[in-house]
Amino acid sequence: MRIVFNYGTTQQLRYRCRDLTFQGRIEDASYPLVRAQWRLNGGAFEDCYVEALVDPDTDWVNAYKPSPAELRCKDQGDFTVEFAAQHAALHGGANQLEFEVTDAAGKQARAHMQFSWNPQPLPLPLDLRDLTRFTHVQEIGQTVIGAFDLDAAQNVVRSRAPVYPDSLLVLGSPHGSQEATYAVRFLDFRGVKWLGPSDYYVGFEAKEPHIGIKTGWSCIGMMALNPPRGGKAAPASSGEARAFIAWGDHSLRKEEWVVVTNPPKPFEVEPRVWYRVRHQVICTSGNNRVRFRLWRAGEPEPGDWLCDETNAHIAASLPRYQQGSFALFQHSGMPIEWSDILVTALQ
């Protein structure tokens, strides 16, 4: 039995969102596991969720795997260690994370990881238009789900295949009203549900009771595209666009709510074509507004917003957030490429 971390046993993180995340997988284990625990800097052990269910070749475009982890884990053995950026045992500079597992056959495995932590948030503007000065994706972002890679030679960030359900790379730190502009290219539409491509992410909310991994997505403004599709499994579509604002989506909590563009706006994207994006969130008077537009690179920017949504109608008694972190997003399918990223504050 072996514990493998997605980005190795030496990592680096900076304050980009409210939780730190370290993903990995357990190989050659017998299920169900007896124990899976982690601890930080020699502190108390805490329980960790490890996916026990085999993915039965789930059609992630039209269905989800019936897992307690919802969309956080894809394959048997996947895990995510996550803890708050305010964890009492976490300190700036060098830290040590230990992870240990006991499986159904009594086999044990233990792994150690060293990581550096910078608790200072990133200011705006966040200028990632030139990626050639970086050598690793963790220099520019924190992966929350799935995996991403930096291709400095091509000046792009690329989601890693196989693209997991709800892959997310957080680039910015929490801010209020802001705007991101960037270029994006969708390489292939096979097996993809949401093309992303970006979100103003807040964090995950825990189920009640907590299961060792948080499942409920909270954001102050996501843009999402569906590619052209057809066939028996889903209604035919020439391509659609939606905006989302959410608190605890998939948390199964009573406070959960989602705002979504309904009906979706028609917009057909083509594979291997570069598009330009302008994606904004506006936070005023306790409410959020998200709007975006995209167009073929080299063509004039349209004057109208493709999608424009607000959560002003959500009951004031329900929770909401006034800050989010700019992030790259995709759900399943084949890799996407992002480039020329600039995030600025909006007055």
C-alpha positions in Angstrom: 0.0 0.0 0.0 1.3 3.4 -1.0 0.3 7.0 -0.4 0.9 9.4 -3.3 0.5 13.2 -3.2 -0.5 14.8 -6.6 2.2 17.4 -6.4 4.8 15.4 -4.6 6.2 15.6 -1.0 7.5 19.1 -1.3 4.9 21.8 -1.9 4.3 25.5 -1.6 1.1 27.4 -0.8 0.0 31.0 -0.3 -3.2 32.4 1.2 -5.6 32.3 -1.7 -8.7 30.9 0.0 -9.9 29.9 3.5 -8.7 26.3 3.3 -5.4 24.7 2.4 -5.8 21.5 0.3 -3.5 18.6 -0.4 -4.7 15.9 -2.8 -3.5 12.4 -3.4 -4.4 8.8 -3.8 -3.9 5.5 -1.9 -2.7 2.7 -4.1 -3.1 -1.1 -3.5 -5.4 -0.8 -0.4 -8.1 -3.2 0.7 -11.4 -1.6 1.4 -13.1 -0.5 3.6 -10.3 1.3 5.3 -10.0 1.0 9.0 -8.4 4.4 9.5 -7.3 7.4 7.5 -5.8 10.3 9.4 -3.5 13.3 9.0 -1.8 15.7 11.4 0.0 19.0 11.0 3.4 19.8 12.6 3.1 16.9 15.1 -0.3 18.0 16.5 -3.4 15.9 17.0 -4.5 13.5 14.3 -7.7 14.4 12.4 -9.9 12.1 10.3 -9.7 12.3 6.5 -12.2 11.0 3.9 -10.9 8.5 1.4 -13.1 7.5 -1.5 -14.1 3.9 -1.0 -16.3 3.5 -4.1 -15.0 2.4 -7.5 -16.0 4.7 -10.3 -18.3 2.5 -12.4 -17.4 4.4 -15.6 -19.7 7.2 -14.5 -21.2 9.4 -17.3 -20.2 12.6 -15.6 -22.0 14.7 -18.3 -25.4 13.3 -17.3 -25.0 11.7 -13.9 -22.9 11.8 -10.8 -21.2 9.0 -8.8 -23.3 8.1 -5.7 -20.6 9.0 -3.3 -20.8 10.7 0.1 -18.1 13.0 -1.2 -20.4 14.2 -3.9 -18.1 15.7 -6.6 -14.9 16.0 -4.6 -13.5 12.5 -5.4 -13.6 10.5 -8.6 -11.7 7.2 -8.1 -11.4 4.8 -5.3 -8.4 5.8 -3.1 -8.7 9.5 -3.9 -8.4 11.8 -0.8 -8.0 15.5 0.0 -6.5 16.8 3.2 -8.0 20.2 3.9 -7.8 22.5 6.9 -8.3 26.1 7.6 -5.7 28.8 6.9 -6.2 29.8 10.5 -5.4 26.2 11.8 -3.7 26.6 15.2 -0.8 24.3 14.2 -0.1 26.1 10.9 2.7 28.8 10.8 4.4 30.8 8.2 7.4 29.2 6.5 8.2 25.4 6.7 5.4 23.0 7.8 5.2 19.2 8.0 2.1 17.1 7.1 1.8 13.5 8.1 -0.8 11.1 6.6 -1.4 7.5 7.7 -3.8 4.8 6.6 -4.8 1.3 7.8 -6.7 -0.8 5.4 -9.1 -3.8 5.8 -6.3 -6.3 5.6 -4.4 -4.5 8.5 -1.8 -3.1 6.2 -0.5 0.3 7.2 1.1 3.2 5.2 2.4 6.5 6.3 3.6 9.5 4.2 5.3 12.8 5.1 5.1 16.0 3.2 7.0 19.3 3.7 5.3 22.5 2.5 6.0 26.1 2.8 3.2 28.5 3.7 2.9 32.2 3.0 0.0 33.7 4.9 0.0 37.0 3.1 -2.9 37.5 0.6 -2.2 38.5 -3.0 -3.1 42.1 -3.8 -4.9 43.4 -6.9 -4.0 43.7 -9.7 -3.0 40.1 -10.2 -1.0 40.0 -13.4 -0.4 36.6 -14.8 -0.1 37.6 -18.4 3.5 36.4 -18.6 3.9 32.9 -17.1 7.4 32.4 -18.4 8.9 33.6 -15.1 7.4 30.6 -13.2 8.4 27.0 -13.1 5.5 25.3 -11.3 1.8 25.7 -11.1 1.9 26.1 -7.3 3.8 29.4 -7.8 0.6 30.9 -9.3 -2.3 29.0 -7.7 -3.7 26.4 -5.3 -5.4 23.4 -6.7 -8.6 22.5 -4.7 -9.9 19.7 -6.9 -8.3 17.8 -9.8 -4.9 18.9 -11.1 -3.5 21.6 -13.3 -0.1 22.1 -14.9 1.9 25.2 -16.0 3.3 25.2 -19.5 5.6 28.2 -19.3 7.0 27.7 -22.8 3.5 28.1 -24.3 2.5 30.7 -21.7 -0.6 28.7 -20.6 -2.2 26.9 -17.6 -3.7 23.6 -18.6 -6.1 21.3 -16.8 -4.6 17.9 -16.3 -6.2 14.8 -18.0 -8.2 13.0 -17.0 -10.0 16.1 -15.9 -11.8 15.5 -12.7 -15.4 16.6 -11.9 -15.3 20.2 -10.7 -11.6 20.8 -11.2 -10.6 24.1 -9.6 -7.3 26.1 -9.5 -7.5 29.2 -7.3 -5.3 32.1 -8.5 -6.3 35.1 -6.5 -6.9 35.9 -2.9 -10.3 37.0 -1.5 -11.5 40.4 -2.7 -14.8 42.1 -3.3 -15.8 43.7 -6.6 -13.2 42.7 -9.3 -12.8 41.9 -13.0 -10.8 39.2 -14.8 -9.8 39.2 -18.4 -8.0 36.3 -20.1 -7.8 34.1 -23.1 -9.1 30.5 -23.2 -9.1 27.6 -25.6 -11.2 24.5 -25.4 -9.2 21.6 -26.9 -11.9 18.9 -27.2 -15.5 18.4 -26.2 -15.4 14.7 -25.5 -16.9 13.8 -22.1 -17.1 17.4 -20.9 -20.1 18.9 -19.1 -19.1 22.3 -18.0 -16.3 24.0 -19.9 -15.9 26.4 -17.0 -13.9 28.5 -17.5 -13.8 30.7 -14.4 -15.2 31.4 -10.9 -14.9 33.7 -8.0 -14.6 31.0 -5.4 -15.2 31.3 -1.7 -14.8 27.7 -0.3 -16.5 24.5 0.5 -19.1 24.1 3.2 -19.2 20.9 5.3 -22.1 18.5 5.4 -23.9 18.0 8.8 -22.5 15.9 10.3 -19.0 16.4 8.8 -17.7 13.4 6.9 -14.0 14.4 6.7 -14.3 16.3 3.4 -16.4 19.4 2.5 -18.8 19.0 -0.3 -20.8 22.3 -0.7 -19.5 24.8 -3.2 -19.8 28.5 -2.4 -19.0 31.2 -4.9 -19.9 34.8 -5.6 -19.9 34.4 -9.3 -19.2 31.6 -11.8 -19.3 31.6 -15.5 -20.1 28.3 -17.2 -20.5 27.0 -20.7 -21.9 23.8 -22.2 -20.4 22.7 -25.5 -22.6 21.7 -28.4 -24.1 18.3 -27.8 -26.7 15.9 -29.0 -27.8 12.3 -28.8 -30.2 10.2 -26.6 -28.5 10.9 -23.2 -29.3 14.6 -23.2 -31.3 17.1 -25.2 -29.6 18.4 -28.3 -28.0 21.9 -27.8 -25.9 24.2 -30.0 -24.1 25.5 -26.9 -25.2 27.3 -23.8 -23.9 29.8 -21.2 -24.9 30.3 -17.6 -23.9 32.4 -14.6 -24.0 31.0 -11.0 -23.9 32.3 -7.5 -24.1 29.7 -4.8 -23.9 28.9 -1.1 -23.1 25.3 -0.3 -24.2 23.7 -3.6 -24.1 19.9 -3.0 -23.7 20.3 0.8 -27.3 19.0 1.4 -27.5 21.7 4.1 -30.9 23.5 4.8 -29.1 26.8 4.0 -28.1 25.7 0.5 -29.1 27.9 -2.4 -28.1 28.5 -6.0 -28.8 31.3 -8.5 -28.4 30.3 -12.1 -29.2 31.7 -15.5 -32.5 30.1 -16.5 -33.1 29.6 -19.3 -29.5 29.5 -20.4 -28.2 31.9 -23.0 -27.3 30.3 -26.4 -23.6 30.5 -27.2 -21.7 28.1 -29.4 -18.0 27.6 -28.9 -15.7 25.8 -31.2 -12.8 23.6 -30.2 -9.2 24.8 -30.6 -10.3 28.4 -31.1 -8.9 31.1 -28.8 -11.6 33.2 -27.1 -11.3 36.4 -25.0 -13.2 36.7 -21.7 -14.3 39.6 -19.4 -15.7 38.2 -16.2 -16.9 40.6 -13.4 -18.3 40.3 -9.9 -19.8 43.3 -8.1 -20.4 43.2 -4.3 -22.8 45.9 -2.9 -25.2 46.1 0.0 -24.8 42.5 1.0 -25.6 41.2 -2.5 -23.5 39.9 -5.4 -23.8 40.4 -9.1 -21.9 38.4 -11.7 -21.7 39.1 -15.4 -19.5 38.1 -18.3 -19.0 38.0 -22.1 -16.7 36.2 -24.4 -15.8 36.5 -28.0 -13.3 35.2 -30.6 -9.8 36.5 -30.1 -9.0 39.2 -32.7 -12.7 40.3 -33.1 -14.2 43.4 -31.5 -15.4 42.9 -27.9 -19.3 42.9 -27.8 -21.0 45.7 -25.9 -23.6 43.5 -24.2 -23.1 41.0 -21.4 -23.8 37.4 -22.3 -25.0 36.5 -18.8 -25.9 38.9 -15.9 -27.2 37.6 -12.6 -27.7 38.8 -9.0 -28.6 37.1 -5.7 -30.6 40.2 -4.5 -33.8 38.1 -4.3 -32.3 35.5 -2.0 -33.8 35.8 1.5 -31.7 38.0 3.8 -31.7 35.2 6.4 -29.7 32.9 4.2 -25.9 33.1 4.3 -23.9 34.8 1.5 -20.4 36.2 1.0 -18.9 39.5 -0.1 -15.5 38.3 -1.2 -14.2 35.6 -3.5 -11.0 34.5 -5.1 -10.6 34.3 -8.9 -10.2 30.7 -10.0 -10.0 28.6 -13.1 -12.8 26.0 -13.3 -13.8 23.0 -15.4 -16.1 20.0 -15.0 -14.8 16.7 -16.6 -13.8 16.1 -20.2 -10.6 17.0 -22.0 -8.1 19.7 -21.0 -8.6 23.4 -21.3 -5.9 26.1 -21.8 -5.9 29.6 -20.2 -3.6 32.4 -20.9 -3.0 36.2 -20.6 -4.8 36.4 -17.2 -5.2 39.8 -15.5 -7.4 40.4 -12.4 -8.1 44.0 -11.3 -10.3 45.7 -8.7 -13.6 47.2 -9.7 -14.7 50.5 -8.0 
